[in-house]
Amino acid sequence: MGIKEVIERIKKHQAFLITSHTRLEGDALGSELAFCNLVKKLGKKAIIVNEEEVPARYRFLPGEHIAKKIDKQMKSNIKFDCFTVLDCSDLKRCRMVSEMNVNKKPIINIDHHISNVGFGQANWVDPSASSCSEMIYKLYKKLRLSFDRDTAVCLYVGMLTDTGSFRYTNTTAFTHKAVADLLVQKVEVNKIYRNIYENIPFNEFKIFSRVLPNIKLTYFNRIAWAKVHDPLLGNINDGLSIDIAESVLNFARAIEGVDVAVSFKKNAGKKDEIRVNLRSQGKVDVNKIAKRFGGGGHPTASGCTIRGNIDKIIRRVLEEIKKSMK
């Protein structure tokens, strides 16, 4: 299966419920909004429903207000004949939104994660794509649909964020060609970058400055890791406009000689549930490590959620990373 099967499903159905994974980021939101615009251009109906609200740093995205947080009334009030899941390797990562498909409507699954389990009736999974947004760009081109400025902004944000501002190894010649095509629509790249990366509230910056010294090195300084825990975060542990753990990882992976960076953070409101994020410079496949703990993602960027004592989890994960380095 692939893009042809997805197009057949799009043409066949009239009302689409669109969703993505929990912990929304630029690619999830960018691809959702662009896909929503796509089906509306074809004269069809669409609604976006997610597990949580749009994070503050992405509220500048055109049309972000149509992306709704799930509530109990939605389960019975929203009518659709196609359930569309974007940038999500496993239906479980949609959490409560997946329960809205009680009538087992056909699922379109569009994703670029190598760990995708192929849960849809139409599965288009392309690990060579830089992002799900790049795949939605291809969908527009295949359907010969034009890009308006709003769609161009959404797709650009998805590609920008998932490639680490076009620094990561998933950035290809095609990625740059797609971006060049989108920039014709007068996408203001400076304002987008400012909104996402240079718009941190001062109180959150102070929290980050407390977490940063917590980074530790191990295994011949090839592994950098940090425990991002409640005492460091003070009274703020959720709803931050920046992802503290992600920001720590970006600094940790930039340390000279580091091959793998990993953060450990307690999930807010979830007892003994630890979120583990892994980043690699390319020598170590962190997707394989995350899969051993029930997670997944990409060879250079993956994550998993593990239940248990945080210190014991740290020891287990670090041991698995060391094994992969031997």
N, C-alpha and C positions, 0 to 999 in steps of 0.2 A: 504493500500500500504506500501511498505518498500524496503528493499535491493533487493529482488527478482525482483521487477518491474524495479528497476534501472538497474540491470544486463541485463534484457531483452532489455531495451532501448539501453544500451551500445553495445550489440551484434547486434542490428538491424541497428544502424546508423554508418556512416563512417567518418563524419567530424563534429567536436565539437567546438563550440565557448564557452569558459569558462570565467565566470566572478564572481564577488562577490560584497559586499557592498562598499559604499564610506567610506573614512577614513580607508584605508587599514591597517591591523595590522598582527601580526604573523600567526594567525590561518587562516585568509583569504588567505594570500599569500602561506602559507605552503600547505594548502589543494588544492589550484589551481595548483601549480606546481606539486604536487604529482599525482593529477588526470590527468593532462596533460601527465605525464610520463606513467601513467597506460594505457591510450587509445593508446598511441604510441607503447607500448609493445604488444598491441593487433593488431598492423599493421594498425591503423587508424590515421587520421589527427586531429590536435588540435591546437587552437590558444587561447591565453589569452588576453582579452581586459578589461581594468578597467577605471573608471572615472578619476583616477589620476595616476601619476607616482608612482613607488615603492619608499616608504620613504627611506631616506638615511640609517637609522639604519638596514634596511633589504636587502641592496644591496650586502651583502656577500652571500646571498642564492644562491645555485647552480641553474643556469638557469634563474635567475631573469630577465635577459635581454629580454627574450621572452614575458614577461608581458608588453604589450603596453598600453600607454594612448590613449584613443579614440580620433580620429580626423574625420573631415567631410568626407574624402575620404574612410574611412573604411566602411561606411554604404553601399557603392555600390560595393566595391572591394572584401570584404571577403565573401566567399561562405561556408555555413555550412548547415547541415541537422538536427542538434540537438543543442539547446540552454541550456547550463548547468550553473546553479546558485548554488554557494556554500556558506555556512555560512551566509546566508542572509534571514531574516525573512519575508521580503516583497519585491516584485519586484521593488517597487518605490525606494528602497534604492540603486538600480543599476544606478539610474539616466539616463543619456543619453545612456548608453550601452543597456538598455532595448529596446530603440527605434530601435536598429539594427535588432531586430526580426520582421521586417515589414511583412514578409511572414508567420508569425505565425507558425514557426517550433516548434515541440514538445519540451517541457521544462522538464529537469531533475532538481529536487529541492532536494538538500541534505543539511540538517541543523540540529543543535542541540538546537536552540532557542525555548523555550516553546511558544513564541508568533508567531511562523510561521503560516501563513495563508493558506498554502497548495495550492500554485498558479501553480504548475506544472502538467504535464500529468503523471509524475512518481514522487511521493513525498516520500522521506525517511526522516522523522523527528524523532529524538531521543533525547529528553531533558535529558536523563540519561547519555549521552555521555559527556565527559569532554570538547570536542571540535569537530569541523568538521573534523579536522585532524585525530582524533581517529576513526571517522567513515570511512574515506578513508583508514585507516589502516585495518579496518575490511573488506573493499571491496577487498583489495589486498589478504587478507587471503582467502576470499570466492572464489575468482577467481584463487586461488593457484598461484599467481604471486610472484616472488622473489623480495626482496628489494635490490636495488643497494645503494651505499653510498649516492648519491645525494638525492634520494627519502627519505632515512632514516633521513637525515639532515632536510629536509623540514617538514616532519611529526613530528619530535622531536620539532622543533621550534614552530609549531602550538600548540602542547600539553603543552610545557613549558610556553608559553605566556598566553594562555587562562586559565591556572590553577594557575597563579601567582607564577610560579616556583614550582608548586606542593604543594602550601600552602592552596589553597581554597577548599571549601567543595565539589566541583565537581571532585576532584581527587579521584579516586577509585582504588581498587586492580587491576582491568583490565587495568587502565591507566598505572600503574607501570609495569605490565606484558608486555604491548605493548612497553613501553619505553625500557625495558630490551631486548626485541627482536630486537629493532632498534639499540641499542648500540653495538650489535655484528658487525655492519658494520663500526666500528671504528669512530663513531661520536665523534668529539672533543668538549665535553660539556663545557669545560673551555673557549675555544675560542668563542663559540656561546654566552655564557653568557656575556663575555667581549664585544662582538660586539653589543649586544642589550642593555645592562644595564650599561656598564662602558666605554662608548666611547662618552661622551658628550663634544662638543666643548665648550671652556671656555666662549665665549661670551653668549652662551645659558645657561650655568650654572649661570652666573651673573643675567640673566633675571629671572631664576627660584628662585634665592635667594631673588629677590625683590617681587616675588609673594607669597612665603611661609608665610611671616608675615601677609598676608591678611586673613588667616584662622580665622574664628570666630566660637564660640560655642553658642548654644541656646538649649532651652527645656531641662533644667536640665543637660546640657552638654552632651546630648545624640546625638545631631546633630552637625556635623562640616560642615561648608560650606565656600566657597570662591568665590569671583567675580574675574575672570581672564579677565581683561579688557585692552583696548588699552594703557592707560597711563603707566600701569605696564610693558607692553610688549615693550614699546618704538616704534621703527620703524619696529620691526619684529613681525608679527602676523600670518604668514602662512609659510609652508614649513620647519618648525623646524624639526631637526632630532629626537628630543624627543617631546612627547606630554605633554606640560606644564600642562594642565588640569589633565591628567591622573596621572602625577607625584605628583601633589598637593593632589589628592584623596588618593594616597597610603600613604602619610604622615598623612593626616587628619584621615583616618580610623584606624591608629595606635595609636591615642590618647586614653589614658585611659578612659574607660566608654562610648566611642562613638559607637553608633549602626549603624548610617547612615552618610555617607559623600557625599557631593554633590558639584559640581562645575558649575559655570555659565560663559559661554564664548561667546562673539559675534563672529559669523561666518564671516571670512574675505570676504569682498566684498558683503556681503548680508545685506542690510539695515534692522535693527530691527529684525534680525534673531538670536536667542539665542540658543546655544547648551547647554543642561543640561545633565550632567553625574551623575549617582547615584551608590553608592556602599553600600552594607549592610554586617554586620557581620553575618546575618542569621535570626535574630529575626523579621526583617521587610522585606516583599516581595516588593522590589523596582520595579519589573516588573509591578505589579499592579498599582503602582504610575505613572510610565512612560506611561502606556497604557491610563491613564486618559488624557494625553496630546498628544496622537497620536503616542507615541513611543512604546518601548518594549525592550525585551532582556531576561535576566535571573532573577531569584528571588534575587540573590545577586549582580548582575551587569547589569544595564540597562541605557538607555538614550532616549532623545527625543529632538526635535527641536521645539521651540515655537517662534512665531512672537509677537513683542510688546516691551514695555519699560522694560529694564532689571531689574529695581528695583521692578516694579510691578510683574514681573514674579518670582523673588526671593520670594516675600511675598506669592504668590499663591502656589508655589511648597513647601515651608517650611510648610505652613498650611496643605497641603495634607499629608506631612510626619508626622506631629504631630498627625493628625487624625488617622493615621495607628498605632501610638504608644499608643493610649489611650485604 
